Amino acid sequence: MLMTSCIQDPELEKLHADRIAALKKEAEKREALKRQGHGDYREITEGDFLGEVTGSETVVCHFYHKEFYRCKIMDKHLKALAPKHMDTKFIKLDAENAPFFVTKLAVKTLPCVIIFRKGVAVDRLVGFQDLGAKDDFAMRTLEVVLIKKGIISEKKNEDDEDDVYDESRRRTVRSSVNHDSDSD
């Protein structure tokens, strides 16, 4: 006769099932956002602009010029932020090829990052004024400004949790190595 040593706890099973359902729902949401262009920093055309900014709840749009050094700096930081903040769409638009929206949105200085909520321009970053007014600002500085403006949310991402886990594992390995060498 085969006996199972595991006693089934209905509350534990329900918690497990609820967690699995929540993870599946989150994965479905992430896939839907990816289909809308979230998680990636992409270039769009003037013809795509309205559909892109009205097609998502929150959008960060960088108006840039391909020859401007500061636009390249902004590009680098926005490209790094896009995958970390899936709830917000990150796009860029070449200001030279978008005269209608440059005029309509009164873009006068580049780089210009315009923040959209439900298709409406609600805020902007002009040049590097809000970022310390210098070229070597940290990506985290931009991230904090966007958090304060309410376009992205502060959250602990999975990479941070992995780092904590790896670090604690390293300490355990180090301490066991130290203890082993003490006994010699």
One Martini backbone bead per residue (centre of mass of N, CA, C, O) as a GRO file, in nm:
protein
  184
    1MET     BB    1   0.095   0.038   0.024
    2LEU     BB    2   0.052   0.374  -0.071
    3MET     BB    3   0.180   0.669   0.086
    4THR     BB    4   0.133   0.996   0.166
    5SER     BB    5   0.318   1.259   0.332
    6CYS     BB    6   0.123   1.468   0.220
    7ILE     BB    7  -0.062   1.730   0.338
    8GLN     BB    8  -0.352   1.884   0.256
    9ASP     BB    9  -0.400   2.239   0.215
   10PRO     BB   10  -0.652   2.439   0.120
   11GLU     BB   11  -0.525   2.721   0.167
   12LEU     BB   12  -0.262   2.667   0.016
   13GLU     BB   13  -0.390   2.592  -0.254
   14LYS     BB   14  -0.532   2.865  -0.295
   15LEU     BB   15  -0.283   3.043  -0.291
   16HIS     BB   16  -0.148   2.905  -0.530
   17ALA     BB   17  -0.375   2.949  -0.739
   18ASP     BB   18  -0.381   3.260  -0.714
   19ARG     BB   19  -0.084   3.307  -0.800
   20ILE     BB   20  -0.104   3.176  -1.077
   21ALA     BB   21  -0.327   3.363  -1.183
   22ALA     BB   22  -0.169   3.630  -1.145
   23LEU     BB   23   0.068   3.555  -1.331
   24LYS     BB   24  -0.099   3.513  -1.587
   25LYS     BB   25  -0.223   3.796  -1.597
   26GLU     BB   26   0.046   3.948  -1.615
   27ALA     BB   27   0.144   3.811  -1.877
   28GLU     BB   28  -0.093   3.908  -2.052
   29LYS     BB   29  -0.044   4.210  -2.010
   30ARG     BB   30   0.243   4.218  -2.128
   31GLU     BB   31   0.164   4.117  -2.410
   32ALA     BB   32  -0.032   4.347  -2.477
   33LEU     BB   33   0.178   4.573  -2.449
   34LYS     BB   34   0.374   4.469  -2.664
   35ARG     BB   35   0.167   4.496  -2.900
   36GLN     BB   36   0.167   4.824  -2.841
   37GLY     BB   37   0.498   4.886  -2.784
   38HIS     BB   38   0.600   4.794  -2.526
   39GLY     BB   39   0.943   4.767  -2.400
   40ASP     BB   40   1.021   4.971  -2.628
   41TYR     BB   41   1.236   5.178  -2.833
   42ARG     BB   42   1.080   5.369  -3.089
   43GLU     BB   43   1.040   5.465  -3.412
   44ILE     BB   44   0.840   5.713  -3.562
   45THR     BB   45   0.598   5.865  -3.749
   46GLU     BB   46   0.390   6.115  -3.813
   47GLY     BB   47   0.157   5.917  -3.905
   48ASP     BB   48   0.174   5.749  -3.615
   49PHE     BB   49   0.141   5.938  -3.371
   50LEU     BB   50  -0.159   5.938  -3.281
   51GLY     BB   51  -0.187   5.630  -3.242
   52GLU     BB   52   0.036   5.606  -3.025
   53VAL     BB   53  -0.067   5.825  -2.805
   54THR     BB   54  -0.375   5.698  -2.799
   55GLY     BB   55  -0.304   5.371  -2.753
   56SER     BB   56  -0.210   5.475  -2.463
   57GLU     BB   57  -0.201   5.582  -2.147
   58THR     BB   58   0.130   5.601  -2.153
   59VAL     BB   59   0.367   5.849  -2.294
   60VAL     BB   60   0.699   5.873  -2.435
   61CYS     BB   61   0.824   6.153  -2.634
   62HIS     BB   62   1.100   6.194  -2.852
   63PHE     BB   63   1.230   6.480  -2.974
   64TYR     BB   64   1.461   6.474  -3.252
   65HIS     BB   65   1.807   6.480  -3.370
   66LYS     BB   66   2.048   6.292  -3.531
   67GLU     BB   67   2.297   6.519  -3.475
   68PHE     BB   68   2.241   6.541  -3.171
   69TYR     BB   69   2.404   6.473  -2.886
   70ARG     BB   70   2.174   6.498  -2.668
   71CYS     BB   71   1.982   6.299  -2.810
   72LYS     BB   72   2.166   6.052  -2.773
   73ILE     BB   73   2.155   6.051  -2.467
   74MET     BB   74   1.850   6.021  -2.437
   75ASP     BB   75   1.823   5.760  -2.594
   76LYS     BB   76   1.990   5.579  -2.408
   77HIS     BB   77   1.799   5.612  -2.157
   78LEU     BB   78   1.524   5.530  -2.285
   79LYS     BB   79   1.613   5.248  -2.376
   80ALA     BB   80   1.662   5.148  -2.078
   81LEU     BB   81   1.367   5.211  -1.959
   82ALA     BB   82   1.149   5.064  -2.127
   83PRO     BB   83   1.175   4.762  -2.006
   84LYS     BB   84   1.117   4.859  -1.700
   85HIS     BB   85   0.838   5.022  -1.822
   86MET     BB   86   0.565   4.873  -1.948
   87ASP     BB   87   0.324   5.085  -1.897
   88THR     BB   88   0.509   5.253  -2.087
   89LYS     BB   89   0.554   5.430  -2.376
   90PHE     BB   90   0.847   5.442  -2.599
   91ILE     BB   91   0.926   5.718  -2.815
   92LYS     BB   92   1.032   5.849  -3.142
   93LEU     BB   93   1.083   6.175  -3.319
   94ASP     BB   94   1.169   6.331  -3.601
   95ALA     BB   95   1.158   6.667  -3.623
   96GLU     BB   96   1.217   6.705  -3.931
   97ASN     BB   97   0.963   6.483  -3.999
   98ALA     BB   98   0.750   6.675  -3.791
   99PRO     BB   99   0.619   6.971  -3.838
  100PHE     BB  100   0.333   6.965  -3.726
  101PHE     BB  101   0.401   6.870  -3.424
  102VAL     BB  102   0.610   7.082  -3.360
  103THR     BB  103   0.407   7.314  -3.381
  104LYS     BB  104   0.163   7.210  -3.211
  105LEU     BB  105   0.378   7.152  -2.950
  106ALA     BB  106   0.608   7.363  -2.929
  107VAL     BB  107   0.891   7.278  -3.047
  108LYS     BB  108   1.221   7.440  -2.977
  109THR     BB  109   1.387   7.221  -2.811
  110LEU     BB  110   1.667   7.002  -2.813
  111PRO     BB  111   1.560   6.790  -2.640
  112CYS     BB  112   1.212   6.659  -2.640
  113VAL     BB  113   0.996   6.549  -2.380
  114ILE     BB  114   0.678   6.408  -2.410
  115ILE     BB  115   0.391   6.375  -2.204
  116PHE     BB  116   0.135   6.122  -2.212
  117ARG     BB  117  -0.223   6.118  -2.129
  118LYS     BB  118  -0.461   5.997  -2.307
  119GLY     BB  119  -0.335   6.181  -2.561
  120VAL     BB  120  -0.223   6.406  -2.361
  121ALA     BB  121  -0.032   6.671  -2.305
  122VAL     BB  122   0.120   6.718  -1.966
  123ASP     BB  123   0.439   6.720  -2.028
  124ARG     BB  124   0.800   6.827  -2.006
  125LEU     BB  125   1.131   6.798  -2.148
  126VAL     BB  126   1.388   7.045  -2.175
  127GLY     BB  127   1.643   6.924  -2.232
  128PHE     BB  128   1.848   6.933  -1.913
  129GLN     BB  129   1.720   7.100  -1.682
  130ASP     BB  130   1.590   6.851  -1.493
  131LEU     BB  131   1.906   6.697  -1.510
  132GLY     BB  132   2.140   6.926  -1.425
  133ALA     BB  133   2.254   7.062  -1.694
  134LYS     BB  134   2.403   6.789  -1.796
  135ASP     BB  135   2.540   6.524  -1.988
  136ASP     BB  136   2.614   6.317  -1.721
  137PHE     BB  137   2.358   6.195  -1.650
  138ALA     BB  138   2.164   5.970  -1.499
  139MET     BB  139   1.923   5.749  -1.550
  140ARG     BB  140   1.797   5.781  -1.265
  141THR     BB  141   1.730   6.079  -1.296
  142LEU     BB  142   1.519   6.041  -1.515
  143GLU     BB  143   1.342   5.842  -1.364
  144VAL     BB  144   1.267   6.032  -1.127
  145VAL     BB  145   1.132   6.250  -1.296
  146LEU     BB  146   0.913   6.057  -1.417
  147ILE     BB  147   0.794   5.984  -1.145
  148LYS     BB  148   0.720   6.274  -1.049
  149LYS     BB  149   0.533   6.307  -1.318
  150GLY     BB  150   0.365   6.018  -1.336
  151ILE     BB  151   0.459   5.807  -1.586
  152ILE     BB  152   0.610   5.640  -1.377
  153SER     BB  153   0.688   5.372  -1.158
  154GLU     BB  154   0.789   5.270  -0.864
  155LYS     BB  155   0.994   4.971  -0.881
  156LYS     BB  156   1.072   4.649  -0.828
  157ASN     BB  157   1.266   4.463  -1.010
  158GLU     BB  158   1.374   4.152  -1.091
  159ASP     BB  159   1.679   4.215  -1.092
  160ASP     BB  160   1.701   4.304  -0.798
  161GLU     BB  161   1.617   4.034  -0.674
  162ASP     BB  162   1.848   3.872  -0.796
  163ASP     BB  163   2.076   4.027  -0.660
  164VAL     BB  164   1.998   3.957  -0.372
  165TYR     BB  165   2.015   3.655  -0.405
  166ASP     BB  166   2.306   3.637  -0.505
  167GLU     BB  167   2.434   3.779  -0.264
  168SER     BB  168   2.341   3.575  -0.046
  169ARG     BB  169   2.481   3.335  -0.178
  170ARG     BB  170   2.769   3.444  -0.167
  171ARG     BB  171   2.786   3.466   0.139
  172THR     BB  172   2.742   3.170   0.198
  173VAL     BB  173   2.987   3.071   0.046
  174ARG     BB  174   3.196   3.238   0.193
  175SER     BB  175   3.135   3.139   0.483
  176SER     BB  176   3.194   2.839   0.420
  177VAL     BB  177   3.484   2.883   0.336
  178ASN     BB  178   3.583   3.012   0.599
  179HIS     BB  179   3.510   2.773   0.783
  180ASP     BB  180   3.687   2.563   0.642
  181SER     BB  181   3.960   2.716   0.689
  182ASP     BB  182   3.945   2.720   1.005
  183SER     BB  183   3.971   2.394   1.040
  184ASP     BB  184   4.283   2.364   0.935
   0.00000   0.00000   0.00000
